[in-house]
Amino acid sequence: MNDRSQLIVIDSNILPDVFTKVLDVKKLMAQRGEKSFASACKRIGISRSAYYKYKDSVFSYEELFNRRIVNMYLLLSDSPGVLSSVLVFLHDLDANILTVNQSIPVDGAAAVNISLRLTEQSEAQLNTLNSITELDGVLEVKLLSAE
């Protein structure tokens, strides 16, 4: 038997309930629905030992394959509404903005780092991301990474 890990896609309807319950606990904790894994497990109806046994091996398809993380650097003019127009542009791409870090403006420009998650629909529009440079006040854009 081969000891290599292998990812497979299986319809959850044929799996034991424990696997979907592990996903439910993960989601509940991610959304801060419970304060501890013990209370989340109790609420979902799964033992803590079962959760800890499978938590590192059970993922939703969307969680692993339908999302793409993009990190970008922008240099923006220190003018009202410039960052807002960038965020609206990203919203229109159906991008989920994860982080925004802006430095204090120096010499009329501010550096901004944005991390965002693209869905399958917005991933098709990744090339459109370059047109962000056409927005008023956007001085420079660099795509730092895309996973």
C-alpha positions, -999 to 999 in steps of 0.1 A, spaced: 0 0 0 12 35 -8 17 58 22 15 91 1 -13 114 9 -39 117 -19 -68 142 -22 -100 129 -36 -135 144 -41 -164 125 -27 -201 134 -24 -207 141 12 -240 121 11 -221 89 11 -197 98 39 -203 91 76 -218 122 93 -187 127 113 -169 144 84 -196 169 77 -198 176 114 -161 184 115 -167 209 87 -196 224 107 -174 228 138 -147 245 118 -172 269 103 -188 276 136 -154 284 152 -143 305 122 -175 326 125 -169 329 163 -202 311 169 -187 294 200 -159 303 224 -142 269 225 -139 238 204 -154 218 232 -186 238 231 -187 238 193 -183 201 192 -211 197 218 -234 220 198 -228 202 165 -231 168 182 -196 153 177 -170 142 202 -139 163 207 -117 133 200 -134 127 166 -130 164 157 -93 164 166 -88 131 147 -101 145 114 -97 183 116 -65 183 96 -77 160 70 -113 172 62 -118 203 41 -146 216 19 -140 216 -18 -145 254 -19 -120 259 9 -92 242 -10 -98 246 -47 -123 274 -55 -104 302 -40 -73 321 -48 -54 345 -26 -39 376 -42 -15 400 -26 -10 434 -42 9 466 -36 -6 500 -46 8 535 -45 -22 559 -41 -24 596 -43 -32 612 -9 -66 624 -21 -101 618 -6 -119 588 -21 -90 571 -38 -88 541 -15 -125 539 -15 -126 537 -53 -101 509 -53 -122 490 -27 -153 495 -48 -134 483 -79 -124 451 -60 -159 446 -47 -172 448 -83 -148 419 -91 -165 398 -63 -132 398 -45 -133 392 -7 -109 417 8 -89 400 36 -65 427 47 -58 464 39 -26 479 53 -20 516 44 11 536 54 10 572 64 11 594 32 45 608 24 50 634 -3 14 631 -13 13 594 -18 5 564 4 16 528 0 -12 502 4 -10 465 6 -42 445 0 -48 408 3 -79 395 -13 -96 362 -20 -109 356 -55 -137 332 -61 -140 312 -93 -160 339 -109 -136 367 -99 -106 346 -109 -117 349 -145 -115 386 -140 -79 385 -126 -67 401 -159 -91 430 -152 -71 437 -121 -45 455 -142 -71 481 -152 -71 493 -116 -43 516 -127 -69 535 -147 -86 547 -115 -80 583 -106 -53 586 -79 -38 551 -85 -1 558 -92 13 523 -92 1 487 -89 22 456 -84 9 421 -81 30 406 -53 17 370 -53 -12 349 -63 -18 314 -49 
